[in-house]
Amino acid sequence: MFASIRSRLWLTYAISIVTALLVVAVIFIIYLLDNPLIYRQTRLQLVAVQTELLANQADWANLPAKQLQAFVKAQDKQFEARLLVVGPKRQILADSRAGQAATLEVRRLMRVFLFSQTAADSQGKLWLFVSKKLENGNTLVAAVPRPKVSFLNIFADELMPPLLWGGALALVLALFIAFWMARWVADPLQQVITATQEFSGSESKPLALKGPQEVKELVGAFNQMTARVQAGQQAQREFVANVSHELKTPLTSIQGFSQAILDGTAATPEQQKQSAQVIFSEAARMHRMVLDLLELARLDAGIADLKHGEVNLSAVLNGVGQRFALQARDAGVTLEIQSAALPLINGDGDRLAQVFNNLVDNALKFTPPSGRVTISAVSVGDAVEITITDTGAGIPAESLERIFDRFYQADSARRGGKQHGAGLGLAIVREIVRAHGGKISVRSVANQGSEFVVRLPLVDPNATTMVRHKNR
């Protein structure tokens, strides 16, 4: 019956509310048992007697002992209340029922002034009393025997009906509010459960953020998780489609030219050599693509072989410049390196050289003759920023967000011609930079060129972990 979280929440709230109401009711009943209606009425009568006597205290408060005794005795007959006058030293100066009733012990009586309005006499009989100090320093005490009250009389008390009605109304309202709060907490959770059971990986709308803050955070995390799952499945579908597309062309070429050799279409030695060359080139292209995919998989899984150590970035960048100097001269492009002295960083020098080789190679491919490719590096706070800038055609704005995706090629603006690749180079670059705890970004303006910025963090040379895992 109480298996669901909603019912258990409601039951928890209900038990808490009922417990709180019962505690209040018990305390109030104890109060009524100790101060029933007849006690309160009796005290009001005593206060009235006391007030009337105090109003005329000038006429009797300073009377001699015998006259004072006669006065309180006469007032006792009139008001039917025992009257005592107690001196400053707790001595009884007058008692209207002296010799008729047991003595009220003054010490006990004075001791309970501050705590209760019930006192016992020498025979253990309880009296209700009120007291008030007179102007001359004495104390006037008015007392009557405490009435006997049965438990049933409590329910006739004028405070009991409001208590019962108020408690019943409070209980109903509290249970309704508890039911609403249980739904407020449980409904979003049930929504997550339903969405999880119905989730198939296809497009699904994010769940509304409702309920307490913790539940909202849970729903938000669920929305993020489903978005990542959908993005992952979409990326997997695109990956399969892209791999199939990239393999289809070389396989078709290999199949066609090998068939030409087998059926004699390529009859002459020159034609056979040409066919073999095409088969070799396409196989090499497939081999490079498979190696790139394997490298991406290792980087993505965090198991790539990264040899960490101190890296002199200035030397790495100068080596990249020397490697591409001839290619830049043949293409009619100016290659410039602007690198001041840089601090040592920790990482894999060969992998970082692979990053800059790829970026510079792309920049040279897509920069027209008389253009310029610039490699610059500066130290910025706790990181080093390396910027590769070209003056090529630039990258379309709609392609900037996907330029690092696998197999993505912005060929509409950056044609590579014969040097067309599979679109894995920049994806590998991003993964290597992430594996070093860094970031890579790109800015581009149409017909003005592109700028790739690699930011690598500086790490304490004494640190034991030289290369950081990538941060997703």
C-alpha positions as CSV (number, residue, x, y, z in Angstrom):
1,M,0.0,0.0,0.0
2,F,2.9,2.4,0.8
3,A,5.3,1.1,-1.7
4,S,5.5,4.3,-3.8
5,I,7.6,7.3,-2.8
6,R,4.5,9.5,-3.0
7,S,2.5,7.4,-0.5
8,R,5.6,7.1,1.8
9,L,6.1,10.8,1.7
10,W,2.5,11.5,2.5
11,L,2.6,8.9,5.3
12,T,5.8,10.5,6.7
13,Y,4.2,14.0,6.7
14,A,0.9,12.6,8.2
15,I,2.7,10.9,11.0
16,S,4.8,14.0,11.8
17,I,1.7,16.2,11.7
18,V,-0.4,13.9,13.9
19,T,2.5,13.5,16.3
20,A,2.9,17.2,16.6
21,L,-0.9,17.7,17.2
22,L,-0.9,14.9,19.8
23,V,2.0,16.5,21.7
24,V,0.2,19.9,21.7
25,A,-3.1,18.2,22.8
26,V,-1.4,16.3,25.6
27,I,0.3,19.4,26.9
28,F,-2.9,21.4,26.7
29,I,-4.9,18.6,28.5
30,I,-2.2,18.5,31.2
31,Y,-2.6,22.2,31.6
32,L,-6.4,21.9,31.8
33,L,-6.0,19.1,34.4
34,D,-3.8,21.3,36.5
35,N,-6.0,24.4,35.8
36,P,-9.5,23.4,35.1
37,L,-12.3,25.9,34.6
38,I,-13.5,25.7,38.2
39,Y,-10.0,26.6,39.4
40,R,-9.8,29.6,37.1
41,Q,-13.2,30.7,38.3
42,T,-12.2,30.3,41.9
43,R,-9.0,32.3,41.4
44,L,-11.0,35.1,39.7
45,Q,-13.3,35.2,42.8
46,L,-10.3,35.4,45.1
47,V,-8.8,38.1,43.0
48,A,-12.0,40.0,43.3
49,V,-12.0,39.7,47.1
50,Q,-8.4,40.7,47.2
51,T,-9.0,43.7,45.0
52,E,-11.8,45.0,47.2
53,L,-9.8,44.6,50.4
54,L,-6.7,46.3,48.9
55,A,-8.9,49.2,47.8
56,N,-9.6,49.9,51.5
57,Q,-6.3,48.8,53.0
58,A,-5.8,52.2,54.6
59,D,-8.8,51.4,56.9
60,W,-7.5,48.1,58.2
61,A,-3.9,47.3,57.2
62,N,-2.4,49.0,60.2
63,L,-4.9,47.9,62.9
64,P,-3.6,46.3,66.1
65,A,-3.3,42.5,66.1
66,K,-6.7,41.8,67.9
67,Q,-8.6,44.2,65.7
68,L,-6.9,42.9,62.6
69,Q,-7.8,39.3,63.5
70,A,-11.5,40.4,64.1
71,F,-11.5,42.2,60.7
72,V,-10.2,39.3,58.6
73,K,-12.6,37.0,60.5
74,A,-15.6,39.2,59.6
75,Q,-14.4,39.5,56.0
76,D,-14.1,35.7,55.8
77,K,-17.8,35.3,56.7
78,Q,-18.7,37.9,54.1
79,F,-16.6,36.6,51.2
80,E,-16.4,32.9,52.3
81,A,-12.6,33.0,51.8
82,R,-9.8,32.4,54.3
83,L,-7.8,35.6,54.8
84,L,-4.3,35.8,56.1
85,V,-2.0,38.7,56.8
86,V,1.7,37.7,56.7
87,G,4.4,39.9,58.0
88,P,7.8,40.7,56.4
89,K,9.5,38.0,58.5
90,R,7.0,35.4,57.4
91,Q,5.1,35.5,60.6
92,I,1.3,35.2,60.5
93,L,-0.2,38.4,61.9
94,A,-3.8,37.3,61.4
95,D,-5.7,34.2,60.2
96,S,-9.4,34.3,59.7
97,R,-9.7,30.6,60.4
98,A,-7.2,30.2,63.1
99,G,-8.2,27.3,65.3
100,Q,-10.8,26.2,62.8
101,A,-8.6,24.9,60.0
102,A,-5.1,23.4,59.8
103,T,-2.4,25.9,59.7
104,L,-1.0,27.0,56.3
105,E,2.8,26.7,56.7
106,V,4.1,30.1,56.0
107,R,7.5,28.9,54.6
108,R,5.8,26.5,52.2
109,L,3.3,29.2,51.3
110,M,6.0,31.8,50.7
111,R,8.2,29.3,48.8
112,V,5.5,28.6,46.2
113,F,4.5,32.2,45.5
114,L,6.6,32.3,42.4
115,F,5.8,28.8,41.1
116,S,2.2,27.9,41.8
117,Q,-1.1,29.2,43.3
118,T,-1.8,26.0,45.1
119,A,-0.4,25.3,48.6
120,A,-0.9,22.6,51.2
121,D,-1.7,23.0,54.9
122,S,-0.2,21.1,57.8
123,Q,-2.7,18.2,57.2
124,G,-1.9,18.0,53.5
125,K,-5.1,19.6,52.3
126,L,-4.6,21.7,49.2
127,W,-5.7,25.3,49.0
128,L,-6.0,27.7,46.1
129,F,-4.8,31.2,47.0
130,V,-3.8,34.6,45.6
131,S,-1.5,37.0,47.4
132,K,-0.6,40.7,47.2
133,K,1.8,42.8,49.1
134,L,0.3,45.7,51.1
135,E,1.6,49.2,51.3
136,N,3.0,48.6,54.8
137,G,5.1,45.7,53.7
138,N,2.8,42.9,54.9
139,T,1.2,40.4,52.5
140,L,-2.5,39.7,52.1
141,V,-3.3,36.1,51.2
142,A,-6.8,35.0,50.2
143,A,-7.4,31.2,50.0
144,V,-10.1,28.6,49.6
145,P,-9.9,24.8,49.6
146,R,-9.1,23.5,46.2
147,P,-12.3,22.0,44.6
148,K,-12.2,18.4,43.5
149,V,-12.3,17.9,39.8
150,S,-12.9,14.6,37.8
151,F,-11.3,13.9,34.5
152,L,-14.7,14.1,32.7
153,N,-15.0,17.7,33.9
154,I,-12.1,18.6,31.7
155,F,-14.2,17.9,28.6
156,A,-16.8,20.4,29.9
157,D,-14.1,23.1,29.9
158,E,-14.9,26.1,27.7
159,L,-11.4,25.7,26.1
160,M,-11.9,22.1,25.1
161,P,-14.4,22.5,22.2
162,P,-12.3,25.1,20.4
163,L,-9.3,22.8,20.9
164,L,-11.0,19.8,19.4
165,W,-12.5,21.8,16.5
166,G,-9.3,23.6,15.8
167,G,-7.2,20.4,16.1
168,A,-9.6,18.6,13.7
169,L,-9.5,21.4,11.2
170,A,-5.7,21.7,11.5
171,L,-5.4,18.0,10.9
172,V,-7.5,18.0,7.8
173,L,-5.7,21.0,6.3
174,A,-2.3,19.6,7.3
175,L,-3.0,16.2,5.6
176,F,-4.2,18.0,2.5
177,I,-1.0,20.1,2.4
178,A,1.0,17.0,3.1
179,F,-0.7,15.2,0.1
180,W,0.1,18.2,-2.1
181,M,3.7,18.3,-1.0
182,A,4.1,14.6,-1.6
183,R,2.8,15.1,-5.1
184,W,5.1,18.1,-5.6
185,V,8.1,16.0,-4.8
186,A,7.1,12.7,-6.3
187,D,5.4,13.7,-9.6
188,P,8.7,15.0,-11.2
189,L,10.4,11.8,-10.0
190,Q,7.6,9.7,-11.6
191,Q,8.0,11.8,-14.7
192,V,11.7,10.8,-14.8
193,I,10.9,7.1,-14.3
194,T,8.3,7.2,-17.1
195,A,10.7,9.0,-19.4
196,T,13.4,6.5,-18.6
197,Q,11.2,3.6,-19.4
198,E,10.0,5.1,-22.7
199,F,13.4,6.4,-23.8
200,S,14.4,4.8,-27.0
201,G,17.3,7.0,-28.0
202,S,15.3,8.9,-30.6
203,E,14.4,12.6,-30.3
204,S,12.7,13.4,-27.0
205,K,11.7,16.6,-25.5
206,P,13.4,17.7,-22.2
207,L,11.4,17.3,-19.1
208,A,10.0,20.3,-17.3
209,L,11.9,21.4,-14.2
210,K,9.4,21.1,-11.4
211,G,9.5,20.3,-7.7
212,P,12.1,21.1,-5.0
213,Q,15.6,22.2,-5.9
214,E,17.1,18.8,-5.5
215,V,14.5,17.3,-7.8
216,K,15.0,20.0,-10.3
217,E,18.7,19.2,-10.3
218,L,17.9,15.6,-10.9
219,V,15.6,16.3,-13.8
220,G,18.1,18.7,-15.2
221,A,20.8,16.0,-15.0
222,F,18.4,13.6,-16.6
223,N,17.8,16.0,-19.5
224,Q,21.6,16.5,-19.9
225,M,22.1,12.7,-19.9
226,T,19.4,12.1,-22.5
227,A,20.8,14.9,-24.6
228,R,24.3,13.4,-24.4
229,V,22.9,9.9,-25.2
230,Q,21.1,11.3,-28.3
231,A,24.1,13.2,-29.4
232,G,26.3,10.1,-28.9
233,Q,23.9,8.0,-30.9
234,Q,23.6,10.6,-33.6
235,A,27.4,10.9,-33.7
236,Q,27.6,7.1,-33.9
237,R,25.2,7.1,-36.9
238,E,27.2,9.9,-38.6
239,F,30.4,8.1,-37.8
240,V,29.2,4.8,-39.4
241,A,27.9,6.8,-42.4
242,N,31.1,8.8,-42.8
243,V,33.4,5.8,-42.5
244,S,31.3,3.9,-45.0
245,H,31.4,6.9,-47.4
246,E,35.2,7.4,-46.9
247,L,35.9,3.7,-47.5
248,K,33.5,3.4,-50.4
249,T,35.5,5.5,-52.8
250,P,39.0,3.9,-52.3
251,L,37.4,0.4,-52.2
252,T,35.6,1.1,-55.5
253,S,38.9,2.3,-57.0
254,I,40.8,-0.7,-55.8
255,Q,38.1,-3.1,-57.0
256,G,37.9,-1.4,-60.4
257,F,41.6,-1.2,-61.1
258,S,42.2,-4.7,-59.8
259,Q,39.4,-6.0,-62.1
260,A,41.1,-4.2,-65.0
261,I,44.3,-6.0,-64.3
262,L,42.5,-9.4,-63.9
263,D,40.3,-9.2,-67.0
264,G,43.1,-7.8,-69.2
265,T,41.5,-4.3,-69.7
266,A,44.8,-2.9,-68.5
267,A,46.8,-4.7,-71.1
268,T,50.0,-2.8,-71.5
269,P,52.7,-2.6,-68.8
270,E,52.1,1.2,-68.5
271,Q,48.3,0.6,-67.8
272,Q,49.0,-2.2,-65.4
273,K,51.6,0.0,-63.6
274,Q,49.1,2.9,-63.5
275,S,46.4,0.6,-62.1
276,A,48.8,-0.8,-59.5
277,Q,49.7,2.7,-58.5
278,V,46.1,3.7,-58.0
279,I,45.5,0.5,-55.9
280,F,48.6,1.3,-53.8
281,S,47.6,5.0,-53.3
282,E,44.0,4.1,-52.3
283,A,45.2,1.4,-50.0
284,A,47.6,3.8,-48.4
285,R,44.8,6.3,-47.9
286,M,42.7,3.7,-46.2
287,H,45.6,2.7,-44.1
288,R,46.1,6.3,-42.9
289,M,42.4,6.7,-42.2
290,V,42.3,3.5,-40.1
291,L,45.4,4.6,-38.2
292,D,43.8,8.0,-37.5
293,L,40.6,6.3,-36.3
294,L,42.6,4.0,-34.0
295,E,44.5,7.0,-32.6
296,L,41.2,8.9,-32.1
297,A,39.7,5.9,-30.3
298,R,42.8,5.7,-27.9
299,L,42.7,9.4,-27.2
300,D,39.0,9.4,-26.6
301,A,39.4,6.4,-24.2
302,G,42.4,8.1,-22.4
303,I,44.7,5.2,-23.2
304,A,46.9,6.9,-25.9
305,D,50.6,6.4,-25.4
306,L,51.6,9.9,-24.2
307,K,55.3,10.2,-23.2
308,H,55.3,13.0,-20.7
309,G,58.3,15.2,-20.0
310,E,59.6,18.7,-20.2
311,V,58.9,20.3,-23.5
312,N,60.6,23.4,-25.0
313,L,57.8,24.9,-27.1
314,S,60.1,27.4,-28.8
315,A,62.2,24.5,-30.1
316,V,59.1,22.6,-31.2
317,L,57.7,25.6,-33.1
318,N,61.0,26.3,-34.8
319,G,61.2,22.7,-35.9
320,V,57.7,23.0,-37.4
321,G,58.8,26.1,-39.2
322,Q,61.8,24.4,-40.6
323,R,59.8,21.4,-41.7
324,F,57.3,23.5,-43.7
325,A,59.7,26.1,-45.0
326,L,60.2,24.4,-48.4
327,Q,56.5,23.7,-48.8
328,A,55.7,27.3,-48.1
329,R,58.3,28.5,-50.6
330,D,57.0,26.2,-53.3
331,A,53.4,27.4,-52.6
332,G,54.5,31.1,-52.7
333,V,53.4,31.6,-49.1
334,T,55.3,33.5,-46.5
335,L,55.8,31.4,-43.3
336,E,56.7,33.5,-40.3
337,I,57.5,32.4,-36.7
338,Q,57.0,35.0,-33.9
339,S,58.0,33.2,-30.7
340,A,59.8,34.8,-27.7
341,A,61.4,32.7,-24.9
342,L,58.7,30.5,-23.5
343,P,58.7,28.6,-20.2
344,L,59.0,24.8,-20.2
345,I,55.8,22.9,-20.1
346,N,55.1,19.3,-19.3
347,G,53.7,17.1,-22.1
348,D,54.5,14.9,-25.0
349,G,56.7,16.8,-27.4
350,D,56.0,14.6,-30.4
351,R,52.3,14.8,-29.9
352,L,52.4,18.6,-29.6
353,A,54.6,18.7,-32.7
354,Q,51.8,16.7,-34.4
355,V,49.3,19.3,-33.4
356,F,51.2,22.2,-34.8
357,N,52.3,20.3,-38.0
358,N,48.6,19.6,-38.7
359,L,47.5,23.2,-38.2
360,V,50.4,24.7,-40.2
361,D,49.9,22.1,-43.0
362,N,46.2,23.0,-43.2
363,A,47.0,26.8,-43.2
364,L,49.5,26.3,-46.1
365,K,47.0,24.2,-48.0
366,F,44.3,26.8,-47.9
367,T,46.4,30.0,-48.2
368,P,46.7,31.3,-51.8
369,P,50.1,32.4,-53.3
370,S,51.4,35.7,-51.9
371,G,49.6,34.9,-48.7
372,R,51.0,34.6,-45.2
373,V,51.0,32.0,-42.4
374,T,52.1,33.2,-39.0
375,I,53.0,31.1,-36.0
376,S,53.1,33.1,-32.7
377,A,53.4,32.1,-29.1
378,V,53.2,34.1,-25.8
379,S,53.0,33.2,-22.1
380,V,49.7,34.3,-20.6
381,G,49.4,33.9,-16.8
382,D,49.5,30.2,-16.0
383,A,49.3,29.1,-19.7
384,V,51.0,29.4,-23.1
385,E,49.0,30.4,-26.1
386,I,50.1,29.4,-29.6
387,T,48.4,31.0,-32.5
388,I,48.5,29.9,-36.2
389,T,47.1,32.5,-38.5
390,D,46.6,32.4,-42.3
391,T,45.3,34.8,-44.9
392,G,43.2,32.2,-46.8
393,A,39.6,32.2,-47.7
394,G,38.5,31.6,-44.2
395,I,35.9,29.2,-42.7
396,P,32.1,29.8,-43.1
397,A,30.4,30.9,-39.9
398,E,28.1,27.8,-39.9
399,S,31.1,25.5,-40.1
400,L,33.1,27.0,-37.1
401,E,31.1,25.0,-34.5
402,R,31.7,21.7,-36.3
403,I,35.2,22.2,-37.7
404,F,36.7,19.8,-35.0
405,D,34.1,17.1,-35.6
406,R,35.2,13.8,-37.1
407,F,35.0,13.6,-40.9
408,Y,33.7,17.2,-41.1
409,Q,35.1,19.2,-44.0
410,A,34.3,22.8,-44.8
411,D,35.4,22.3,-48.4
412,S,33.0,25.0,-49.7
413,A,35.4,27.6,-48.5
414,R,38.7,25.7,-48.0
415,R,39.3,23.5,-50.9
416,G,42.2,21.1,-50.5
417,G,42.3,19.8,-54.1
418,K,44.4,16.8,-54.4
419,Q,45.4,17.0,-50.8
420,H,41.8,16.4,-49.7
421,G,41.8,14.3,-46.5
422,A,39.2,12.3,-44.5
423,G,38.5,15.2,-42.0
424,L,40.1,13.5,-39.0
425,G,43.1,15.8,-38.6
426,L,41.5,18.5,-36.6
427,A,39.6,16.0,-34.5
428,I,42.9,14.4,-33.5
429,V,44.4,17.8,-32.8
430,R,41.6,18.6,-30.4
431,E,41.9,15.3,-28.6
432,I,45.7,15.7,-28.2
433,V,45.3,19.3,-26.8
434,R,42.6,18.0,-24.4
435,A,44.9,15.2,-23.2
436,H,47.3,17.9,-22.2
437,G,44.7,19.8,-20.2
438,G,44.5,22.5,-22.9
439,K,41.9,24.1,-25.2
440,I,41.8,24.9,-28.8
441,S,39.6,27.5,-30.5
442,V,39.2,29.0,-33.9
443,R,38.2,32.4,-35.2
444,S,37.7,33.1,-38.9
445,V,36.5,36.0,-41.2
446,A,35.4,35.3,-44.7
447,N,38.1,36.2,-47.3
448,Q,40.5,37.4,-44.5
449,G,41.7,34.1,-43.2
450,S,41.5,31.9,-40.1
451,E,43.2,31.9,-36.6
452,F,43.6,28.7,-34.5
453,V,44.6,29.3,-30.9
454,V,46.0,26.5,-28.7
455,R,46.1,27.2,-25.0
456,L,48.3,24.8,-22.9
457,P,48.6,25.1,-19.1
458,L,51.9,25.4,-17.3
459,V,52.5,22.7,-14.8
460,D,54.9,22.7,-11.9
461,P,58.1,20.9,-13.2
462,N,58.2,19.0,-9.9
463,A,54.7,17.6,-10.4
464,T,54.4,13.8,-10.7
465,T,51.6,14.0,-13.3
466,M,53.0,15.6,-16.4
467,V,50.1,15.1,-18.7
468,R,46.5,15.7,-17.7
469,H,43.5,13.8,-18.8
470,K,41.3,15.7,-21.1
471,N,38.4,17.6,-19.5
472,R,35.1,16.9,-21.1
